[in-house]
Amino acid sequence: MDQPDESETIERCRAGDLAAYRRIYDRYGQPLLRTAIRFLGNREEAEDAVQETFLKLFRGIGGFRSGSRFSTYLFQILHNTCLDLLRKRRLPAADVEDMAALGARSSSELAHSLAEAVDGLPGQMKSCFVLFAVEEYSQEEVAEMLGVSVGTVKTSVHRARRKLRAWLSAVPAGGMT
């Protein structure tokens, strides 16, 4: 959807046009789901987060400022929704000592454990890392989505990489078969 077409679709949503709502869902549903899965590590919760994101969007579409990027606005809603779900879940972060016991696991098991390590990163650090390194948004886009400075994004990504490197160095060489 190009910018003028997107602006028209948003205006139609504000007027209550259900076809316009569907068009936004069709355009952004899958990218939002991929991002939510990365944040939450669970498809069912991610689907709930995306559904809640669209509900919040459609209830509050009047709050969108036309001069802003719509995708940034939408991903900010998703980000906040995922953080709310993570707060409710309150699972303990992955223990590095437990992960060091990976032994001779397969690469798919190692990838799963690495995903758990990413899941165990603190909130903003995880958000910055996932959006930048996994979803491949620019640092500027991540900063805009999260409402932080580019410097904060750079620092968070750097610290996340350092934590993950430390975790990987704790994994025995046999764990990467």
N, C-alpha and C positions, 0 to 999 in steps of 0.2 A: 504494500500500500504506500503510494508516494504521499508527500506532505499535504498537497491540496486535497487529495482524495481522503486522506486520514482526517483532516480538519472537518470536511463535510460529514464524514461518518460520525465523528464525535458530536457535531451539532445535531445530527439526526437522533443520536442516542439521547441527548439532552431533551429532545422533543418526544421521547418515548417510543421511537421506532424499533421494534423488535428485530427486524432484519439487520439493522445497523449494529445492534448488540451482537447478533450472530456473526457478523463480519469481523468484529473485533475479536471475538472468541476464536474464530477460525484462524485468524492471523497470528494471535499471540498464545493460544492454548498450549501448543507443543513446546515452544521455547520456555514458557513459564514452568511447565511440568519438568523439563530437563533440569532447569535451575533448582527447582524445589527438591527434586530427587537428590541432587548434589548436596544441598543444605541439610536435608533431613535424613538421607540415607535409607529411605523407606518409601516405596511407591504409593502405598495406601495413604500414608500421611501427606505425601506430596500432592496426591490428587485432592485430598481435603483442603490443603493449603491453596491450591490453584482455584478450587471452587469458592473458597472463602474470599480470595483475592478478587475474583470477578464479582461476587456479591457486593463487596465493599466498593469496588469501582462503579458498578451500576447504580448503587444507592447514592454515591457521592460524586457522580460524574460532573456535577456542577462546580465542584472544587478544583477541577483541572483548569490551569491557566493556559490559554491558547498560545502564548508565546513560548511555552516550554515544550520539550520533547515528550511526546506521549509515552513512548516506550520506557523512558526513564521514570516517569510518574508511575506507570504500571508495575515496573520491577521494584520500585520503592515500596509499593503496597505489598507485593509478594514478600520482600525482605522482612518487613515488619511482621507480617503474618507468620512467617517461618520462625522468627525470633520468639513470638508469642507461644507457638507450639513447643519450641525447645524449652522455654521457661516452664511451661506446664509439665513437660515430660520430666525435667530435672534428672536426667540420667547422669551418673558420674562419668567424668572424662575417662578415656581409655588409659590404663596404667601402662607406662612404658616398660616396666619390669615384666609384666605379663606378655607384652609383645616381643620382648627379647627371647622368649621361650618358643619362638616360631619353629625352630629346628629345620627339618627338611621338608617343609611344606611346598606345594606346587606354586607356580607363579600366579595362578588364579587365586589361591588362598592368600598369597602375599599381597596381591592387589586388593583383595577384600580387607585385609588387615590394615593396609595403607589407607584405604578409604575410611576405616574406623579411626585411624590416627588423625586424619583430616577432620573427621566428625568431632574429635575430641579437642580441637583447637578452640580457644576462647572466641566468643561471639563475633566481634568486629574483625579479628584476625582471620577467622574462618570465612566470613563474608567477603572480605577483600581478596583473600587467596582464591576462593572458588570463582568469584566473578572475573578476576584477572587471569589466573593461570589455567582454570578449567573451562570457563565459558568464553574466554578470550575477548573480554571487553577491554578497551583501553583504560589506562589509569585515570584519565580524565572522566570517562564515562562512569567508572566505578565510583569515583569521588562524587559525581553528581547524583548517582543513584542512592548513595548512602548518606549524602549530606555532610561529607567530610572533605578535608583538603586533599590535594594530590599527594602532598608530603605524608599525610597519615596513611594513605593507601600504600605508598612505597614502603614505608616503615613496617606496616602490618604484613605485607607480602614478604618482605625480607625476613622478618621474625618467624613467620610461618614456615618459610623454606628452611631456616636454620633449625627449627624444632623438628621438622620432618627429616632433615639430614641426620640429626642426632638420633632420631628413631631408627632410620635405616642403618646407621653405623652399629646399632645395637643388635641388628638382625644377623644371625650367623650366615656365613657365605653359602652354606647348604640350603638356606631358605630361599634362594633365588633360582632354583632349578626349574 
